[in-house]
Amino acid sequence: MAPNGLQVADEHLVSRHILIATGARPVPLSFPGAEHLIANEEFMELDDLPNRIVLVGGGYIASEFSHIAARAGAKVTVLQRSSRVLPNFDPDLVDG
C-alpha cells in the first residue's frame, strides 16, 4: 500500500490529503491508512486545496466541505456507510 493511501473494502484510495468528516466530533478510526486522514479543523488549515479529496462520513460537515471543495474545482468522493448522506436529516430535504 502506498504511504499516502488507504484501503476501503476492496478499493485502494491514494491522495495527497484525506479528510474524515464523521460529524460534530471527529471519531478516531482504525483501519489501514487511517493515519493519513485529517479532521475538518486541519482541512481548513491547508495552504492549498488538493485536486482530489475523499471525505469519510456523510454528515453535515462532510456535505458542507464536499460542496465547498467541489465548487473550488476539486474532484470529491464521499464514503458513507448509510444508504444516503445526512442520515439524521429529513429524507424529503436530502433526497433528490
Wavefront OBJ file of the C-alpha trace (Angstrom):
o trace
v 0.000 0.000 0.000
v 1.235 3.486 -0.819
v 2.274 5.584 2.185
v -0.418 8.145 1.279
v -3.259 5.697 0.697
v -5.884 3.685 2.471
v -7.876 0.563 1.825
v -11.696 0.805 1.774
v -13.337 -2.569 1.198
v -11.703 -3.870 -1.999
v -10.627 -0.446 -3.232
v -7.253 1.206 -2.623
v -7.513 5.016 -2.472
v -4.471 7.256 -2.852
v -4.453 11.002 -2.278
v -2.135 13.712 -1.037
v -4.700 14.614 1.643
v -7.609 12.582 3.009
v -10.228 14.131 5.299
v -12.520 12.295 7.693
v -15.740 14.201 8.264
v -17.689 11.985 10.639
v -19.939 14.523 12.292
v -19.811 17.069 15.081
v -16.784 15.466 16.731
v -14.023 13.606 14.933
v -14.089 9.925 15.854
v -10.761 8.098 15.779
v -10.876 5.393 13.121
v -8.724 2.307 12.979
v -8.258 0.817 9.529
v -5.190 0.531 7.326
v -4.324 4.000 6.054
v -6.285 5.924 8.697
v -3.064 7.584 9.832
v -3.198 9.632 6.599
v -6.580 11.173 7.415
v -7.100 14.663 8.768
v -10.049 16.177 10.622
v -12.078 19.182 9.490
v -10.024 21.699 11.501
v -6.838 20.539 9.776
v -8.599 20.669 6.412
v -9.379 24.350 6.970
v -5.674 24.990 7.647
v -4.437 23.529 4.339
v -2.408 26.031 2.316
v -3.588 24.551 -0.988
v -6.725 22.623 -1.905
v -5.919 19.136 -3.235
v -7.166 18.233 -6.719
v -8.872 15.109 -5.315
v -10.474 14.757 -1.884
v -12.041 11.764 -0.138
v -14.345 12.561 2.770
v -15.122 9.731 5.178
v -18.627 10.175 6.553
v -21.804 11.697 5.169
v -22.936 14.075 7.883
v -23.485 17.793 7.604
v -19.794 18.693 7.902
v -18.869 16.331 5.052
v -21.747 17.733 2.997
v -20.587 21.307 3.546
v -16.922 20.541 2.888
v -17.658 18.435 -0.183
v -19.743 21.247 -1.682
v -17.067 23.868 -0.958
v -14.277 21.689 -2.359
v -16.261 20.743 -5.474
v -17.145 24.392 -6.162
v -13.435 25.206 -5.841
v -12.677 22.615 -8.527
v -11.645 19.512 -6.555
v -12.860 16.042 -7.507
v -14.700 14.903 -4.372
v -15.582 11.381 -3.221
v -17.720 10.834 -0.110
v -17.581 7.465 1.653
v -20.773 6.910 3.647
v -21.920 3.745 5.407
v -25.603 4.720 5.457
v -27.809 4.408 2.390
v -27.682 8.196 1.923
v -25.793 11.260 3.124
v -27.223 13.271 6.024
v -28.958 10.222 7.532
v -30.203 12.225 10.549
v -31.970 14.808 8.396
v -35.493 14.612 6.977
v -35.323 12.490 3.790
v -37.554 14.975 1.947
v -34.875 17.642 2.450
v -31.978 15.384 1.385
v -33.227 13.104 -1.370
v -33.081 14.335 -4.993
l 1 2 3 4 5 6 7 8 9 10 11 12 13 14 15 16 17 18 19 20 21 22 23 24 25 26 27 28 29 30 31 32 33 34 35 36 37 38 39 40 41 42 43 44 45 46 47 48 49 50 51 52 53 54 55 56 57 58 59 60 61 62 63 64 65 66 67 68 69 70 71 72 73 74 75 76 77 78 79 80 81 82 83 84 85 86 87 88 89 90 91 92 93 94 95 96
